[in-house]
Amino acid sequence: MSYTVLARKYRPQAFESMTGQEHVVRTIENAIKLDRVAHAYLFAGPRGVGKTTAARLLARALNCEKGPTSTPCGECKACREIRDGTSTDVAEIDGASNNGVENVREIRENAKYLPQGSRFKIYIIDEVHMLSQAAFNALLKTLEEPPGHVKFIFATTEAHKLPDTILSRCQRHNFRRISAAAMLKRLQEIAALEHVKVSGSALSMIVRQSEGGMRDALSLLDQVISACGLDPSDADVAEALGAIDRTVIHAIAVALVKRDAKTLLVHTEELWNRGVDLRRLAEDLAHHLRHVFVAKATGAAPEELAESDRDAVVALARESDAAQVARLFDVVHSSVWEIARAPQPKLALEMTLLKGLHLAPAAALPELIARVEKMSQGASGGRSTSAPFRA
């Protein structure tokens, strides 16, 4: 029996199951309910956020035997055929490999004929920006005045490459990157269904590496399960992903705040010997300092962090000063590109961290003012001869 990867196994089968695209789902559902479905849609956004899934769900909603409906049954012949990719009235075309004018002419000729067994004949063109200029020109007239039984759904990651004449003929919907909190919640649900005992911190590593794409996150979860089994530790997950253990990142952040140069150098040497990408280390450390600063400013850690990570971040925020954390972030973040280009990245990172110890303010401004006033009073024998220092 062939294995189905998680990204396909848990592909949403209903609009309400889509994660992070509520604005698009709401618009499409309202259009179906009000019988105001456009003849051409353009779904634009980053990879792996649900564009093709939404296109297939829209095709099912339009051709369902109980429709058009925003809640297709999933049981009728039309729904099953679209789900399995065997529908003769719904054509899913790869724009990268079918990008010539001959391919578009074939679509134009076939569009003239009524659907064989469904309500609409639907053309889903993925990566539509890969079509040639001649192909776009050949599509213009059909796209402007298509037959009543034809719908076009385009999906692209690079909408800026489409001609304005195409954009003006489509109803455009911009898909967003999925928030870290929503993605973490969904991964926890899927891990439970797959009987995988993985910690929230490990799932947070997957979320960070997926960069807002649910498909990427599920592919990484698949990779982790294959590499580490059903009960992976955080260290195992970090090794499988090529990531850096969050406990090490937090230990470095604590050492920066407490001005512990020895601990900084020890961790840097250890990570260097393990072959860790030091540019990624600097990026992860900058992210962690950002989380600490957010916790300091708001009193709560960012929601995208696992519960154990939140507690550690909040505890460090209480011990640190906002000005110090802000300065440390500036030093670390500005060094990322320098570390990537440096002939000796280890030396560049070590000097960056040590520089952060000496450049970061050791106290808040009111405390510094109090120290200056105390020193001034001590120099005058306890009698103030001038007005108090003011910020």
C-alpha positions in Angstrom: 0.0 0.0 0.0 1.5 3.3 -1.1 2.0 6.0 1.6 0.2 9.4 1.3 2.3 12.3 2.5 0.8 14.5 5.2 0.4 17.5 2.9 -1.9 15.5 0.7 -3.5 13.4 3.5 -4.6 16.5 5.4 -5.4 18.8 2.4 -8.6 20.7 3.4 -11.8 19.2 2.0 -14.0 22.1 2.9 -13.7 25.9 3.0 -14.0 26.0 6.8 -11.0 23.7 7.1 -8.6 26.1 5.4 -6.1 27.7 7.8 -5.3 31.4 7.8 -7.3 32.4 4.7 -10.6 33.4 6.3 -10.8 36.6 4.3 -10.7 34.7 1.0 -13.1 32.0 2.2 -15.6 34.6 3.4 -15.6 36.4 0.0 -16.0 33.2 -2.0 -18.8 31.9 0.2 -20.7 35.2 0.0 -20.3 35.2 -3.8 -21.8 31.7 -4.1 -24.7 32.5 -1.7 -25.5 35.7 -3.6 -25.1 34.1 -7.0 -22.3 36.6 -7.9 -19.6 34.2 -8.9 -17.1 35.8 -11.3 -16.1 34.2 -14.6 -12.4 34.4 -13.7 -10.5 34.4 -10.4 -6.8 35.0 -9.7 -5.4 33.5 -6.5 -2.1 35.1 -5.7 0.2 34.5 -2.7 3.3 32.7 -1.4 3.8 29.0 -1.9 2.0 26.4 0.2 -0.7 28.6 1.6 -3.8 27.1 -0.1 -4.2 28.6 -3.5 -4.6 25.4 -5.4 -6.7 23.9 -2.6 -9.1 26.9 -2.7 -9.3 26.5 -6.5 -10.4 22.9 -6.2 -12.8 23.6 -3.4 -14.4 26.4 -5.6 -14.7 23.9 -8.5 -16.5 21.4 -6.2 -18.7 24.1 -4.8 -19.8 25.2 -8.3 -20.3 21.7 -9.7 -21.7 19.9 -6.7 -25.0 18.2 -7.4 -26.5 20.0 -4.4 -25.0 23.3 -5.5 -23.8 25.8 -6.3 -23.2 25.8 -2.6 -20.5 27.0 -0.2 -20.6 23.6 1.5 -20.2 21.0 -1.2 -21.3 17.5 -0.1 -18.2 15.7 -1.0 -20.3 12.6 -1.8 -21.8 13.2 -5.2 -20.1 12.0 -8.4 -18.9 15.5 -9.3 -17.3 16.1 -5.9 -15.6 12.7 -5.9 -14.2 13.2 -9.4 -12.8 16.6 -8.7 -11.3 15.4 -5.4 -9.7 12.4 -7.3 -8.6 14.5 -10.3 -10.6 12.5 -12.8 -13.3 15.0 -13.7 -13.6 15.6 -17.4 -15.1 19.0 -16.8 -12.5 20.4 -14.5 -9.0 20.7 -16.1 -6.1 21.4 -13.8 -3.2 22.7 -16.0 0.4 23.4 -15.1 1.2 26.8 -16.6 5.0 26.1 -16.4 4.9 23.1 -18.8 1.8 24.2 -20.9 2.8 27.7 -21.5 2.7 28.0 -25.3 0.1 29.6 -27.6 -0.9 26.2 -28.9 -2.0 25.1 -25.4 -4.2 28.2 -25.0 -5.7 27.7 -28.4 -6.7 24.2 -27.3 -8.4 25.6 -24.3 -10.2 28.1 -26.4 -11.5 25.4 -28.7 -12.6 23.1 -25.9 -14.3 26.0 -24.0 -16.9 26.3 -26.8 -18.4 22.9 -25.9 -20.8 22.3 -23.0 -19.6 20.3 -20.0 -20.2 16.6 -20.3 -21.8 16.0 -17.0 -21.4 19.0 -14.7 -22.8 22.5 -14.3 -19.6 24.3 -15.4 -16.5 23.6 -17.3 -13.7 24.9 -15.1 -10.0 25.6 -16.0 -7.6 25.8 -13.1 -4.2 27.1 -14.4 -1.5 26.8 -11.8 1.6 29.0 -12.0 -0.2 31.1 -14.6 2.6 33.7 -14.7 4.7 31.1 -16.6 2.6 31.5 -19.8 4.3 33.2 -22.7 3.2 36.7 -23.9 1.7 35.1 -27.0 -0.3 32.7 -24.8 -1.7 35.5 -22.7 -2.7 37.4 -25.8 -4.5 34.4 -27.2 -6.4 34.1 -23.9 -7.6 37.7 -23.7 -10.8 37.5 -25.8 -12.0 34.2 -24.2 -11.2 35.6 -20.7 -13.1 38.8 -21.4 -16.2 37.2 -22.8 -16.2 33.5 -21.9 -19.2 31.2 -22.5 -21.6 31.1 -19.6 -20.6 27.5 -18.8 -16.9 28.3 -18.4 -15.0 29.5 -15.3 -11.3 30.2 -15.1 -9.3 30.0 -11.8 -5.6 31.1 -12.0 -3.1 30.6 -9.3 0.3 32.2 -9.0 3.1 33.1 -6.7 4.2 36.1 -8.8 1.2 38.1 -9.8 3.4 41.1 -10.8 4.5 39.1 -13.9 1.0 38.9 -15.3 0.0 41.5 -17.9 -2.3 44.3 -16.8 -4.8 43.1 -19.5 -5.1 39.8 -17.7 -5.3 41.3 -14.2 -8.1 43.6 -15.2 -10.2 40.7 -16.4 -9.9 38.7 -13.1 -11.2 39.0 -9.6 -8.1 38.9 -7.6 -7.7 37.4 -4.1 -4.4 37.7 -2.2 -3.5 34.8 0.0 -1.6 35.6 3.2 1.2 33.7 4.9 -0.3 31.6 7.6 0.3 33.0 11.1 2.8 31.1 13.3 0.1 30.6 16.0 -2.5 29.2 13.6 0.1 26.9 12.0 1.4 25.7 15.4 -2.2 24.8 16.4 -2.8 22.9 13.2 0.4 21.0 13.5 -0.5 20.0 17.0 -3.8 18.6 15.8 -2.2 16.6 13.0 0.6 15.3 15.3 -2.1 14.0 17.7 -4.0 12.3 14.8 -0.8 10.7 13.7 0.0 9.6 17.3 3.3 11.6 17.2 4.5 12.7 20.7 6.3 15.9 19.7 6.8 18.9 21.9 5.5 22.4 21.2 9.1 23.6 21.0 9.9 21.1 18.3 6.8 22.1 16.3 7.8 25.7 16.7 11.1 24.9 15.0 9.1 23.5 12.1 6.9 26.6 12.0 9.9 28.9 11.8 11.5 27.0 8.9 8.2 26.8 6.9 8.0 30.6 6.6 4.2 30.7 6.6 3.6 27.8 4.3 1.4 25.0 5.6 2.6 22.6 2.9 6.2 23.2 3.8 5.4 22.7 7.5 3.7 19.3 6.8 6.6 18.2 4.6 9.0 19.0 7.4 6.8 17.2 9.9 6.9 14.2 7.6 10.7 14.4 7.5 10.9 14.6 11.2 8.8 11.5 11.7 10.8 9.6 9.1 14.1 10.6 10.8 13.1 10.4 14.5 10.1 8.1 14.8 6.9 8.8 16.7 8.5 10.1 19.9 11.2 12.6 18.9 13.1 14.8 21.3 13.8 18.4 20.7 17.4 17.7 20.0 16.5 15.0 17.5 14.1 17.4 15.7 16.7 20.1 15.5 19.2 17.7 14.0 16.7 16.4 11.5 15.8 19.9 10.4 19.4 21.2 10.5 18.1 23.7 13.0 19.6 24.9 16.3 18.2 23.8 19.6 16.1 26.6 21.2 17.6 25.9 24.6 21.0 26.8 23.2 19.7 30.0 21.7 18.1 30.9 25.0 21.3 30.2 26.9 23.2 32.5 24.6 20.5 35.2 25.1 20.7 34.8 28.8 24.5 35.1 28.7 24.2 38.3 26.7 21.8 39.9 29.2 24.0 38.8 32.1 27.2 39.8 30.4 28.7 36.3 30.7 31.5 36.4 28.1 32.8 32.9 29.0 29.5 31.2 28.4 29.1 33.0 25.1 32.5 31.8 23.8 31.9 28.2 25.0 28.6 28.0 23.2 30.0 29.5 20.0 32.9 27.1 20.0 30.6 24.1 20.6 28.2 25.1 17.8 31.1 25.8 15.4 32.6 22.4 16.1 29.2 20.8 15.3 29.1 22.5 11.9 26.2 24.8 12.6 25.6 27.6 10.1 26.6 30.7 12.1 24.6 33.0 9.9 21.5 31.0 10.9 22.6 31.1 14.5 22.7 34.9 14.3 19.3 35.0 12.7 17.8 32.7 15.3 19.4 34.8 18.1 18.0 38.0 16.7 14.5 36.4 16.5 14.8 35.3 20.2 15.9 38.8 21.3 12.9 40.2 19.4 10.6 37.8 21.4 12.2 39.0 24.7 11.7 42.6 23.7 8.0 41.9 22.8 7.6 40.2 26.2 9.2 43.2 27.9 7.0 45.7 26.1 3.7 43.8 26.4 4.1 41.6 29.4 3.5 38.4 27.4 5.5 36.3 25.0 4.4 36.1 21.3 1.7 33.6 20.7 3.6 31.7 18.1 6.0 30.3 20.8 5.4 27.0 22.5 4.3 27.3 26.1 7.7 26.2 27.5 9.5 28.8 25.3 7.0 31.5 26.4 7.8 30.9 30.1 11.6 31.2 29.4 11.2 34.3 27.3 9.0 36.0 29.9 11.4 35.1 32.7 14.4 36.6 30.8 12.3 39.7 29.9 11.8 40.3 33.6 15.5 40.2 34.4 16.5 42.4 31.5 16.2 46.1 30.6 14.3 47.2 27.5 17.1 49.5 26.3 19.7 46.7 26.8 17.6 44.2 24.8 16.9 46.7 22.0 20.6 47.4 21.7 21.6 43.7 21.7 19.0 43.1 18.9 20.5 45.9 16.8 24.0 44.5 17.3 23.1 40.9 16.4 20.7 41.7 13.6 23.0 44.1 11.8 25.8 41.4 11.9 23.9 38.7 10.1 25.0 39.8 6.6 28.5 40.4 7.8 28.8 36.9 9.3 27.5 35.4 6.1 30.2 37.2 4.0 33.0 37.0 6.5 36.0 34.8 5.6 36.1 33.7 9.3 32.5 33.6 10.4 33.3 32.3 13.8 35.6 35.3 14.6 32.9 37.6 13.3 30.2 36.1 15.5 32.4 36.0 18.6 33.3 39.7 18.2 29.7 40.6 17.6 28.6 38.9 20.8 31.5 40.4 22.8 30.7 43.8 21.3 27.1 43.4 22.5 28.3 43.0 26.0 30.1 46.3 26.1 27.8 48.4 23.9 24.5 47.4 25.5 23.4 49.9 28.3 24.0 48.4 31.7 21.1 50.3 33.3 17.9 52.2 32.4 18.1 55.9 31.9 16.5 56.9 35.2 19.0 54.7 37.0 21.9 56.3 35.1 20.6 59.8 36.0 20.4 58.8 39.7 24.0 57.6 39.6 25.2 60.8 38.0 23.5 62.9 40.7 24.9 60.7 43.4 28.4 61.1 42.0 27.9 64.9 41.7 26.8 65.1 45.3 29.8 63.1 46.5 32.2 65.3 44.6 30.9 68.4 46.4 31.0 66.9 49.9 27.3 66.2 50.0 26.4 69.8 49.2 24.8 70.3 45.8 26.2 73.5 44.1 24.2 73.3 41.0 20.7 72.4 39.8 19.9 68.7 39.7 20.7 66.9 36.5 17.7 66.6 34.1 17.2 64.3 31.1 
